[in-house]
Amino acid sequence: MGTEDVPLDDKAKRMRDLLSSFYSPDPSSTNDASSNHGSLDAIDTTSFDADQYMNLLIRKSNLEALLQRHVEMAAEIKNIDTDLQMLVYENYNKFISATDAIKRMKSNIVGMETNMDHLLDKIMSVQSKSDGVNTSLFEKREHIEKLHRTRNLLRKVQFIYDLPVRLEKCIKSEAYADAVKFYTGAMPIFKAYGDSSFQDCKQASEEAIAIMVKNLQGKLFSDSESIQARAEAAVLLKQLDFPVDSLQAKLLEKLEQSLGDLELKPDEIENVSVESNDPKQGEVSDSIPIAAHEGSVLGFAEAIRAYRVIFPDSEGQLTKLAQDLVVKHFETTQQYVKGRISSGSLLGVLHVLLMDEVLSEAVLPGFSLEAAQVALKQYVASTFSYLLRDISDALLRVNVSSKEAAEELPLQVALEASKKAVLQGSMDVLLDFRKLLDDDLGLLVELRDFIIDWVQEGFQDFFRALDDRFLLLSGRKSSSSQDQDLTGAHGEKVLAGLVLVLAQLSVFIEQTAVPRITEEIAASFSGGGGRGYENGPAFVPGEICRIFRSAGEKLLLHYTKMRTQKVSTLLRKRFTTPNWVKHKEPREVHMFVDLFLQELKEIGSEVRQILPQGLSRKHRRSDSNGSTASSRSNQLRDDKMTRSNTQRARSQLLETHLAKLFKQKVEIFTKVEYTQESVVTTIVKLCLKSLQEFARLQTFNRSGFQQIQLDIQFLRTPLKETVEDEVAIDFLLDEVIVAASERCLDPIPLEPPILDRLIQAKLAKWKEQNPVTP
């Protein structure tokens, strides 16, 4: 068995045994080897006999097994040599490192003993001087400490004598917290010496405290006081050992009644968001209502915290009150984020709503986290939906601009507006979301990973929805009831120009927008992981590029199909309307040629607005490309003089097919590229191919065939000025004439002088109507 087929554990074990036997031979291994001396496994022992091994191997194995064993042993030898070489290299590096370390230690130790002796002498000198200073200052330090203790005792005594006056001042200024702090600080002294030395001070202080208790009770039940003030009064009463448990029911009832005043009204939020759109007045108009409401909520939080300390058994009821407030606030917020708001407005509301510090040991932080998670996720989804609507609105302006003659380049304007809506809109959205990440609000910090995942998932879903919207706007996908307003609720057909704009916009998204957005996401929204790594990355730029690359190609083909179908309808009417068997002799080029060129001019105007100009690489027709129209005409004219009509028709058909065999191969249909020339050329090719098929479905007399010849011959000059592949166009034009001749009862072409005169007359008229613009 080869080395590659040996399991890793067996191979490693064998390698260890080999190295062990090499470095520390064991006598027992020699005994084991002698027992296996006559087997194929003896190759790993120290008493290995090569001749005996070869004889045994030849006797037990056939030629195929010997060759296989040769390959295996060569692989094993190579692996063992490699392992031994690596072992030597590793030991050599370790020896070099150890040698260097010893040299460095030797150089660093030199002179260390002398330095240590100097350091010890200096330490001893400092210690002796320090002992001398302590001895000389000992008596003075003892005296100073004694005076300091006396001074502190006198200050305490003075504080006790001044306590009644201090309490009266605090009551007058309503500094009840300071008064309680002073009184509770003096209580140990009053308990020890209140009946002797400080009896008068204690009595006066108790009278002042009785007055303060009455004031605090009145403040506790006053409706004009804030929740925070009443909570502070309850805390101070409890510190004064006042029995406040009897007041629990009344206090909690008032706290529950105050919830109605703390609810954030939807109209208040809307008024704040509308006013904040003014850059000069937004900050002032926002700060007043938000600051007032924030103060009320913080007061409620303080009351919850205080009541939780005062009434430990009411924690469940207090938690329910706080949860009710959070639920009502976030219900209002969810309605608020459904509208179009900025992250600044959302942060202003969240700072009021999120109460991180209320009941930190209860379930409220987790409860607020869940509510905030729902609101933020809804805000992210709503932001992307409005971005998608902005892009759709920019694209739908194509319909309006195309009907109004006021704008000179409606498609170009719509394309630039759409590009700006995609790129700048995405950058603005990322900037808004970045403000959420930069804010230091507690719950936003906890939700940071989730916000990053929501943003990345939102962009992935947004681009997928944008691709569906492109298909919807182009008419390649049926619209649902909710999308009727986006596809034109008036029942209008999709404009071909809009499809061309969508195709070029898809290219812009693939080549410019997605890379820019990817860079911004990598810079500001890296990390995440809240969705779980098993689900894969949330944002996959490669997939988006593939989607829009495919969408662009499909939309470009759809545009050529739409334009070709419109022109094909014109060509079909041209061939199905007249009676070609009774057609009169041609006098001029038919008007359908003007209509056909007019359609091509409109197509050229559209592609010039949207698509870039390609490289100049026109394929011109050479003389070796087979028979031309003039040569075919000469052949037909010679046949007229030498053959009858029947023989002439048969001979012409045979010569035509023979000419095809020797013609240079022409590639008719190629991939459509994002250039003006490629799109126009493809449409012209498809139209000429349709023209050929329409000709095959009719039967012509001589005049009808000559009319087709005249029309096609005239088209050569204007079409060559329009397309880039002249060879293919010439080939298709020839094919139309051939198809008409094959379906003609008497295929005699026009005389070249007559044909040239009619064409020159039409060309002169056409150039007057379509002057060449530089």
N, C-alpha and C positions, 0 to 999 in steps of 0.2 A: 504494500500500500504506500502511495506517494506521501510526501511531506504535507502537501496541501490537504490531503484527505484525513490526516491525523488530527484528532480533536486537540484543542488548545491546551487543556489541562494535562493530557497524556504527554504532549510534546514538551511542555514546561517541566513536568516531573522527570522525564527522561534527561532533559538538559541538566537539571540540578544533580541527578545521579551521576552523570558523566563528569561534571565539574567537581563534584564531591570526591569521586574516585581518583580524579587527577591530582587534586591538591592534598588530600589526606587519605591515602590508600589504607584500606582496612583489610587485615588478613582474612577476615571472614568472607570478604568478597572474592578472594582468590579460591577459596574452597567451593564457593557457589559456582565460580566460573569453571572449575574443573569438572563439576557435575554436569554442566551444560556443554562440555567440550565437543561433544559429538552432535550438536544441534545447530540450526541456523541462527539461534539467538546468541551464540557465543561471540558474535562480532563485537559486542560491547564489553567483553571481559579483557583482563590484562593478559591472559594466556591465549589470545586469539592466534590461531594457525591459519594463515591465508591459503596454503595449498589444500589442507584438509577441508576448509570451508568451501573452496571452489569445487573440489571433487564431490562433496556432498550436495552442493547446489546443482551441479550438472546432472547428477544421478537422479535427483528428485524433480527437476523442472525441465520443461520443454523449451524450444527456442523462443517462442513468444513470451513465456514467463521470464526467461533470462534477459530478453531485451527490456521488458517492463521493470525488472529488478535493477537493471543498469541505469535506467532513467531515474528511478527512485533514489538509488544510492548517490547518483550525481547531484540530485537536488538536496539530499541530506548533507552531503559534504560541503556544498556551497553555503547552506544555512549555518552549519556548525562553524565554518571558517568566519562567516560574518559575525556570529555571536562572540566568538573568541576575540576577534579583532576589536569589537566594541568594548569587551571587558577590559582588554589591555589599554585602550584609549581612556576609559573611565578611570582606571586605577592610576594611569600616568597623570591625568589631570589632577586627581586628588593628591598625589605625591608632590606635584609642583605647588599646589595651593598650600599644603602643609609646610613645605620648605619656605615659601614666601612669608607665611605667618610667623614662623620661628625667627626668621631674619628681622622682621619688624619688631617682634617682642624684644629681641636682643638689643636692637638699637634704641628702643624706648626705655629700657630698664637702666641703661647706662646713666649714671648721675642721680638716680632716684634716691639712693640711700643718703647722699649728702644733703639733698633738698629736704628730706624728711627730718634730718637732724636740725637743720636751720629752722624748720617750721615748729618743731617741738620746743626749741629755745624761745621762740617768739611767743608761743602760747603760754609758756611758764611765766614769761615776763609780764604779759597782759594779766594773767591771773593774780600775780603778786600785787600789781598796782591796783587792781579792782578790790582786793581784800583790804588794802590800805585805805581806799576811799570809803568803803563800807564802815570800817572801824571808826574813822574820824567823824562821819555823819550820823552815826547810830543814835546818839542821844538827842540830836536835834530832830530827827525824823520821828522818834517816839513822841516828842512834845507836840509836833505839828499834828500827828494823827489824833492825839487826845483832844486838842483844840477843835479839830474838824468834827469829831463825834459830838462834842458839846454844842457846836453851832447847829448841827442837824437836829439835835434834840430841841433846841430853842425854837427852830423854825417850825417843827411839828406842833409845839405848844402854841406858838403864835397862830398857826393855821387853825387850831381848835378854837381859840378865842375869836378869830375873825370869821368863823364858819357861818354864824347867823347872818352877818352882814352880807357875805358872799351869796348865801341862798336868797336873800331878799332881792339882790341885784339880778340874779338869774331869773327869778320869777317875774320881775318887772320887764326884763328883756325877752321873756319866754324861751330862755335857754335852759329848757328842762333837762336835757341830756347832761349838761355840765353840772347842774344842781344835783342830779342823782349820782353822778360820779363823785362829787365832793362829799356827799352825805354817806354813801356806801364806803368811801375810803376812811371816814372818821368813825364808822360803827365799831371797829374793834377797840378803839380807845374809850368810846362811850360805854361799852359793855364792861370794860375793866375799871374805869375811874369815873363813870357817869354819876354815881351816887355820892361822890366826895368832892374831888378837886374841880371837876368840870360840870357840876350839876346845873348851873345856870345856862351854860352853853348848850347842854343837851336839851334842856327844856325849850329854849328859844329856837333851836334847830328843828325840834319836833313840831312846833307850831308852824314854822315855815313850810315844812314838808306836808303837813295837813292841808295847808292852803294849795300847795302844788298838786296834791292828789285830787282835790276837787276840780281844779282846772283841767287836769288830764282826763278825768271822767267826763267833763263837759265836752272836751275836744273829741273824745272817743265816740260819742253819740251825736255829734254835730254833723248835719248833712252838708253844711257848707265847707267842711274840711275835706281834703283829698284823702284817697285811700292810703297813701303812704304816710300822711300825717297821723291818721288814726292808728295805723299799725305801729308807728313809733310810740304813740301814747300807750298802747297796750303793752309794748315791750318795757317801757319805763315803769309802768304800774307793777308788772311782774317782778322787775328788779327791786322794787320797794316792798316786796312780799305782800302785795295787795291781792286778794282772792279774785282772779279774773276768770276762773273756770265758769262761774255763774253767768258771765257775759258772752260765752262762746256762741250760743245759738243766735243771739242778736247780731253779733259781729259777722258771722258767716252769712246770715241772711242779707245784711247790707252789702257784703262783698258780692254776693250773687246778683243783687239788684244792679250793681255797678257794671255788670257785663254789657248791658244794653248800651251804655254810653261809650264803651270801648270798641264796639263793632265798627269796622271800616266800611263805610257806605260805598257802593259802586259809583254813584254820581260824584262823590268826592275824589275818587281815584281818577275818573275820567276828566274832571275839571283840572286836576293837577297835571295830568299828562298833556292836555290840550295847551295849558298855559306854558308848560315847560318847553314847547316848541319854539318859543321866542327866546333867542340867545341872550337878550339883554334882561328880560324879566323872568326867565324860567327859574333861576336860582332863588330869587326872592319869593316868588309865588309858590315854589315847591317847599321851601324850607319852613314856612309858617305853619301850614296844616300838618306837614309830616312831623315837624319837631313837637308840635302840641300833642299829636296823637302818640308819638314815641314817648313823651314824658308821661302820658297817662298809662301806657302799657308798662313802663318801667315802675311806675308807682304801684300798679297792680302786682307786678312781680315781687316788689319789696314787701307788700302786704302778705302775699302768699308765703314768702320766706319767714316773715315774722310770725304769722299765725301758725306756721308749721312748728316753730320753736315753742310758742306759747301753748298751743293745743296739739300735743303729739298724737293724740288719738284721732285727730281730724285729717290726717294725711290723705286718706282715700277720697274724702269729700273735696279737699283742696285740689287734688290731682284731677278730679273730674271737672272742676270749674276751669282749670287751666286748659284741659283738653277741649272743652266746649269752645273756649275762646279761639284756640288754634284752628279748630275745624271750621268755625264760621269765617275766620280771616282767610283761610286758604280756599274755601269755597268762593269767596269774593275774588281772590287772586286768580283762580282758574278761569273765572269769567273775564277777568281783566286781560289775561295774557292771550285770549283768543283774538283780541284786536291787535292792531299793528302798534307795537310799543318798542322803545329802545331799551337796551340793557341798563342804562342809567335810571330810567323810570322804574324798571323792575327791581333794581337794587334798592332804590329808595323805599319801595313798599316792603321788600323782604327785611330790611333793617328794622322796620316797625313790627313786622309779624313774627320774626323768629326770636323766641325767648330762650336762649341757650341756658341761661343761668337760673331759670325758675325750676325749682324742685330737681336739682341736679342728680339726686339719688333716686328719683322716681322714674316713671316711664315716659315723662314728657319729652326729653331730648330725642329719644327714639321715635316718639310719636310725631314730633315736629320734623324729624329727618324724613320720615315716610311722606308726610304732606308736602314738604319742600321738594322732594324727589319727583313727585307727580307734577307739581306746578312747573318746575324747571324743564322737565322732559316735554311737557306740553308747549312751553315757550320755544324750545328749540325746534320742535316740529312745526309750530305756527310760523316761525321766522323763515324756514325753508319754503313753506307753502306760499308765503308772500313774495319771496324771491322768484319762485317759479311763475307766479302771476305777473310780476314785473316784466320778465323776459317774454312771456306770452303777449302782453300788451304791446311791447316794442315790436314784436313780429307782426301782430295784427294791424299795425299802422301801414303795412304794405298795401292792404286792401284799400285803405282810405287814400293813401298817397298816389296809388296808381290811377284812381279815378279823377283826382284833381290835377289839373294841368299847371298849378302854381309852382310845384316843385319840379326842378329840372332833372334830378336824378333820384327818384323816390326809392328805388331798390338799394342804392348805395347808402342813402340816409338811414333806411331801415336796418341795413346790415351793421353800420357803425353804431347805431343805437342799441342793437341787440348785443354786439360785442361788449359795449360798455356795461349793459345790464348784466351780462354774465360775469365778466371779470371784476369790474368795480363793485357790483352788487355782492359777489362772493367775498371780496376783500373787506367790504363794510360789515358783512355778516361775521366774518372771522374777528374783526376788531371788536364788535359787540360782544361776542362770546369771550374774547380775551379779557374784557373788563370783569366778567363773572369770575374768571380764574384768578385775576389779580386782587380781587376784593378779599379782605381778611375776615369776613363774617364766618363764624364758627362752622355752621352747617355747610356753607359753600366750600370750606376747606375739606370737610369730610366727604363731600360729594365731588371733589375735583376729578377723581378717576372716572366717575360716572359721566360727568360733563364732557370730558375728553372723548369718551366712547360715544356719547350721544352725538357730539359734533361730527366725529368721523363717520359714524353710521348715517347721520343725517346727510352728509355730502354724498355718500355712496348711493343712498336711496334717492337723493335729489337728482343726481345725474341720470339714474335709471328712469325716474319719472320724467325728466327732461327729454330723454330719448323717446319715451312713449308719447310725450306731447308733440315732438317733431313729427312722428308718424301720424298723429291725429290731425295736425295742422296741414300735413301734406296730402291728406285724403287716403293714405295707405292703410289706415286703421279706422274702424267705425267708432263713432263717438257715443259715449253713454249719455244718459239724461243730464247728469251734473256737468258735462263738458260741452253742452250745446252752445253756451255763450262764448266759448273759446274758439269753436270752429265756425262761428258765424251763424247765429240764431236766425238770420234772415233767409237761410236756405241757399245762400250763394255758393257757386262752385269755387273750388280752390284755385287760386291764381298760380300759373306756372312760375311767375317771378318769385313768389313766396317759397316755392319748392327749391329754387336755385339759391335763395338766401339761406334756407335751412341747410342745404348741402355745404355751402361755404362756411356757415357758422359751425357746423360739425367739425370741419377741418380746423377752425380756430380753437375750438374747445380742446381737441386732441393735441394740437401742437403748442398752444400758448397757455390757455386757461388752466388746464389740468396740471402742467408742470409748475405754474406759479402757485396754485393752490396747494400742491403737494409740498413745495418748499415752505410755505407759511405754516402748514400743519406740522411739518417736521420741526420747525423752529419753535412754535408756540404751543402745540397740542400733542407733543410726544408723551408717551407713557400710557396712561389708561390702565386697562386690565380689569376694570369692574365687570365686564361682560364675560370674563373667563377666557383663558388662553386656548381652551379646547375648541372654541368656536371660530378660531382663526382671526386674522386682522380685520378691524372694522372698516378700514379704508384701503381699497386696492386700486391704485392709479392705473396699473396695467390693464385691468379689466375695463375700466372706464374708457381708456384710450382705444381698446379693441372695439368697444361698443360704438363709439362715435366714428372710428375709422370705417367700420362696416356701415353705419348709418349714412355717412357722407357719400360713400360709393352708391348705396341703394338710392339715396335721394337724387344724386346726379343722374343715375340711370332713369329714375322716375321722371325727372325733368325732360330728358331727351325723349322718353316715351310719350309724355303728354304733348310735347311740341310736335312730334312725329305724327301722332294720332290726329291732331288738328289739321296739319298739312295734308295727311292722307285722306281726310274727309273731303278736302277741296279737290284732290286728284281723282277720287272716286266719282265725284259729281261730274268732273270733266269727261271721264270715259263712259259713264253710264247714261248721260243725258242725250248726246246726239246719236243719230242713226248713221253709223260709220259706213255701212254698205252703200248709202245714197249720199255720201258727203260730197260737197262741191269742191271745185279746184281752189287751193289755198291762195289767198290774196295778201295776207299779212300774218304775222305771229299772233296766235290766239291770246285773248286777254287773261286766260288762266296763268300764263307765264308771268304777267305783271303781278297777279295776286300771290303767286308762289314766291316771287322775289320780294314782295312786300312783307310776307310772313318771315322770310329769312332776314330781312332788314330789322324787323321787330325783335327777332331772336338775337341778332348781333348787338342790338342796343341793350338788351338785358344782360348778356354775358359780359359786355364791356364795363358795365357798372359793378359787376360782382367778381368776375374771375380775372386773374392776371393774364398778361400776354405771354404766350409761349415763345420758345426759341424759334428762330426762322429756319425751318428745315423742310421747305416745300419739296415734294417729290414731283419732278417735272417729267413729262412723257418724252421718251426718246424714240428715234426712228425704228429701233429694233423691237418695239413693243407689239409688233404684229400689224395687221392691216388697219389703217385709219379709215375715217368716214370717207375721205376723198378717194382713197384707193378702192374702197368698196364701191363708191359711186362710179369710178372709172371702169371697174369690172362689170358693174350692172349696165353701164352705157355700152360697153363692147358687146355684152350679151344681147343687147337690143338689136344690134346690127347683124348678128350671126345666128340667133336662135329664135325660136318661137316663144310665145309667152309661157306656155306650159314647161317647155324644156328649160327656159331661163329661170323660172321659179325653182324647179328641182335642182338645177345646177348651183344656184345661189345658196340654197339651204345646205347642200353638200359642202360647198367651199367654206361656208361659215363655220361648220363644225370642224372641218380640217384646219382652218385658221386657229381655232381655239386650242387645238393640240399643240401647235408650234408657238403659241403666244407665251410671253414671259408671265410667270405666275404672279398675280396681283393679290395682295392681302386686302380684302374688302373691309371686314369688321375687326377692329382692334379695340383695346381697352380704352375707355373714356378717361382722359386726364383732366385735371383741374386747370385747364387753360381755355382761352377763348376759342382758339383755332380747333382744338380737339373736339369741343362740344358742338360747334357749328358743323364741322366736317362729319361727325357722326350722324347728326340729324339729316344732313343733306344725303349721306349714303343711304340711310334708311328710307328716306322719301323717294330716292331714285329707284331703290329696290322695290318699293311699293308700286311705283310707276311702271316698272317692268312687269310686275305681276298683273296689274290692271290691263296692260296691253295684251297679255296672253289670253285674257278672258274675252276679248272682242274679235270681231271679224271686220277687216278693212277692205275698202276698194282702193283703187290707185290714188285717188285724191285724198282719202283719209290717211293713207300711209305717207303721202307727201306732206300733209299737214303735221303729222307727228315728226317727220324728218326735219321740217322747218323749225318747229318749236324746240326740239332737242338741240339742233345745231345752234340756235340763238342762245340757248342756256349755257353753252360752253364758256363764252367770254365772261359773263358776270359771275358764274360759279367759280371760275379759276381765281378771280379776285377775292373770293370769300373764303375758300377752303385752303387747307395746307397740303392735302394729298391729291394733287392734280391727276396722277396716274390712275388712282382708283376711281375718281370722278369721270375721267374720260372713258374708262372701261365700262362703268355703269351706264353712261350715256349711250355708248355703243351698243350695250346689251338691250337698252330700250328700243333702239332702232331695229336691231336684229329681231327682237321679239315681235315688233310690229310687222316686219317684213315676212316673218314666218306665218303670221296670221292674215297676211294680205292676199287677195285673190289675184292681183296683178301688181307685184312689187317692183314697179318702175319708179326710181327716185326722180327728184327734180333735177333739171339741168344745172350744173354749177354756176353759170352766169345768173340764172334766175334766182337760185338759192342765195348767192352772195348779194344780189341787189336787194332782195327782201330783208335779209339779215342786216345789211348796212343801214337801210332805212329805219328799221326798228331800233338799232343801236344808237343812231343819232337822236331819235326821239327819247330813248331811255336815258341817255346821258344828259339831255336837257332837263328831264324831270328829276334826275338824281345827280346833281353836280358833285364832283369829288371835293371833299373838304380836307384841307391839310391836317 
